[in-house]
Amino acid sequence: MARYIMIIVLGGMFTFGISNITQNSTVNMGTQNTVGNFSFNRAHDIASSMTDILLLRLANDFDYRVETEMSEDLDGGEATYIVENTFFEGDSLVKVKVAAEYNDVTKNIITYAQKPTDGWVPPMVRGAWTANGDLNNTISDMFIDGRDHDLSLNIIPYKGVFGVSTSTDFINLEDAAIGGTNNLIDYPMTFPEDPAVIEENYDWDGGFPESPDEALGLPEGTLKAAAQTGEYGSQYLLNPDDDIDNDLTFPLSGVTYIEITDGKDREIKLQQNGNSGILVFHNDDTNSIVKGIKYDKGTSDGLLTGLLMTDYSFHHHINVLGSIVMLSPNLETSKSCKGNKDHWAYYSSEAIGNATETVAEITGLSGTVGYGFGKKRVHVKYTFE
């Protein structure tokens, strides 16, 4: 009997011991998991914070690169990083690679950013030709291409915009050849155009921009003030003579701001080669009228590289590498402009970026999105964790 009781007691003690060991093991595993999760989250936070810090450094110093691995202590851990030029997905980008370590846990984040510049492409530039009104008569029979082009007219695949973007219905009355990019698919210029390259009845949340400044994401008066500085060849005219050419210095560059408040129609004829920058015709009521934008065939190649921004304009007998933006809702609906097949409007993010960069250089302001002091100037394209 005594032996039986002893066996029961010893068995109970053994069972309790096993149970206690199992419970302690469970508690220890739970503690380890908690510590592991905390360490992972902290390592992730350190990697994210270091990435943000490096992007800010890049925004403040466009030449900032770290081609040999460096390490810094951060939030109780260590972040090792490189910042180098690279090619990814066909783009020349800046690669920011961070490996963060905390309590023997490592987290890696790789970010690819566009090479920083003060220039930007305004989000409202949704087409090679973007307008707040009916473009059916205005575009004439010229060639319009929303595919992205470099300054040598080479096409940059998959990076473009619509051929035409408008707040109203669109009918290609003048037989223009139109191409563009939609959903990363490039469409060549054709007539009839592929419907994919036309954006009509676009819903501008908050309304279509009413001024060139608003269109570029800048405070009101910025472009006019930039033009009045005269920097980078900028020029400002208020109600110039009918023959605007006599009042301007060519080739155009920087910001050329022509304010028309007297109700008279104007016409401009480009002189010389190398016209570039941002060419604006505007007034506060968005009703200035430019009846012709042409060029002197004896002195000029007829090319404007950058942004053409008008309230109302017609007879666009020039070539534009960049984009055209028209602000007035009351565009031409009756006149015709046939015989313009020797001219074109090609979208170019590079040309637009160069034009807006000049504004940033003059004013210290930028309308882009990304990282950087004040307005942000480094655009992140890809992030991998």
Number of C-alpha atoms within 10 A of each C-alpha: 6 7 8 9 10 11 12 12 12 12 12 12 12 12 12 12 12 12 12 12 12 12 12 12 12 12 12 12 12 12 12 12 12 12 13 15 13 15 20 20 15 22 28 22 16 27 29 20 17 25 22 14 13 21 26 18 17 23 23 17 12 14 11 14 17 14 11 9 11 12 13 11 13 17 12 11 19 20 25 17 25 18 23 16 17 13 11 12 7 9 13 14 20 23 23 25 22 27 22 29 24 21 15 11 17 19 21 19 18 18 19 24 21 18 19 24 18 24 24 25 23 19 12 17 23 23 29 29 26 23 29 24 24 22 27 21 22 23 27 27 24 24 23 30 33 33 32 26 22 16 13 7 12 11 17 16 14 16 19 28 30 29 35 25 28 25 20 18 15 18 13 19 14 18 19 23 22 31 30 31 24 20 11 12 15 24 23 18 20 15 14 11 19 16 12 16 26 25 21 17 15 14 11 12 6 6 9 20 18 19 25 29 16 17 18 21 17 19 12 12 12 18 24 21 17 24 26 16 15 16 16 17 16 26 24 21 18 12 15 18 13 13 12 16 16 12 13 18 15 17 15 24 25 27 31 27 24 23 18 22 16 11 11 14 14 20 18 18 18 26 23 18 16 17 22 26 29 29 26 23 24 26 21 12 11 21 20 24 23 21 16 17 18 18 23 14 12 8 11 17 17 23 23 27 27 28 27 23 23 26 27 24 23 21 20 22 22 22 22 26 29 34 30 22 24 27 24 24 20 15 22 17 12 8 11 17 16 15 12 18 14 11 18 23 25 29 34 31 27 20 26 25 21 24 26 29 23 23 28 19 16 21 14 12 20 23 25 22 16 17 22 18 10 10 17 19 27 24 20 19 12 13 13 9 11
